[in-house]
Amino acid sequence: MIASHLGPNVDIVTATEDADFFHRLEERKWTVVAFAPGACRWNAAKCPIPGSSAATGTANWSLDQYRQKVRELQGEGITIVETTEEQQMMPLLKTAFGV
């Protein structure tokens, strides 16, 4: 659904666990990285974000640590989108992608 609202030139890829997320960050450069509203809510509640694990070394990480890892792998200029509210995602993504 999101891709259809952002247009044909926007490639949307999802990851629900850290090993896959980090692999995707390492395999290519992205224009935007977005954290799901649910992950943002867990972070706001100071709870471990689902998908983190001891196997990837991310157990009990907050979004601060995830942001740092994203910038480490993608560069300081990467646009990161995050919100705790689903209804804000589309406007934030449209702005981030310039559509």
JOSUL-V763001 format. One record per residue. N is the residue number from 1. PHI is phi in radians with two decimals (* if undefined). Layout:
n=N phi=PHI
n=N phi=PHI
//
This chain:
n=1 phi=*
n=2 phi=-1.07
n=3 phi=-1.02
n=4 phi=-1.16
n=5 phi=-1.48
n=6 phi=-1.71
n=7 phi=1.82
n=8 phi=-1.25
n=9 phi=-1.60
n=10 phi=-1.87
n=11 phi=-1.70
n=12 phi=-1.81
n=13 phi=-2.29
n=14 phi=-2.03
n=15 phi=-2.48
n=16 phi=-1.97
n=17 phi=-2.50
n=18 phi=-1.14
n=19 phi=-1.02
n=20 phi=-1.16
n=21 phi=-1.02
n=22 phi=-1.14
n=23 phi=-1.03
n=24 phi=-1.13
n=25 phi=-1.21
n=26 phi=-1.43
n=27 phi=-1.37
n=28 phi=-2.85
n=29 phi=-1.51
n=30 phi=-1.97
n=31 phi=-1.44
n=32 phi=-2.43
n=33 phi=-2.09
n=34 phi=-2.07
n=35 phi=-1.71
n=36 phi=-1.09
n=37 phi=-0.95
n=38 phi=-1.08
n=39 phi=-1.09
n=40 phi=-1.15
n=41 phi=-1.18
n=42 phi=-1.02
n=43 phi=-1.09
n=44 phi=-1.08
n=45 phi=-1.47
n=46 phi=1.07
n=47 phi=-1.91
n=48 phi=-1.04
n=49 phi=-1.39
n=50 phi=-0.98
n=51 phi=1.81
n=52 phi=-1.30
n=53 phi=-2.78
n=54 phi=-1.14
n=55 phi=-1.06
n=56 phi=-1.72
n=57 phi=1.37
n=58 phi=-1.94
n=59 phi=-0.96
n=60 phi=1.22
n=61 phi=-1.22
n=62 phi=-1.76
n=63 phi=-1.12
n=64 phi=-1.00
n=65 phi=-1.24
n=66 phi=-1.13
n=67 phi=-1.01
n=68 phi=-1.05
n=69 phi=-1.15
n=70 phi=-1.04
n=71 phi=-1.17
n=72 phi=-1.08
n=73 phi=-1.52
n=74 phi=-1.94
n=75 phi=1.79
n=76 phi=-1.11
n=77 phi=-1.43
n=78 phi=-1.09
n=79 phi=-1.49
n=80 phi=-2.00
n=81 phi=-1.93
n=82 phi=-2.71
n=83 phi=-2.83
n=84 phi=-1.52
n=85 phi=-1.98
n=86 phi=-0.96
n=87 phi=-1.15
n=88 phi=-1.57
n=89 phi=-1.08
n=90 phi=-1.09
n=91 phi=-1.05
n=92 phi=-1.16
n=93 phi=-1.18
n=94 phi=-1.04
n=95 phi=-1.13
n=96 phi=-1.07
n=97 phi=-1.56
n=98 phi=1.20
n=99 phi=-2.02
//
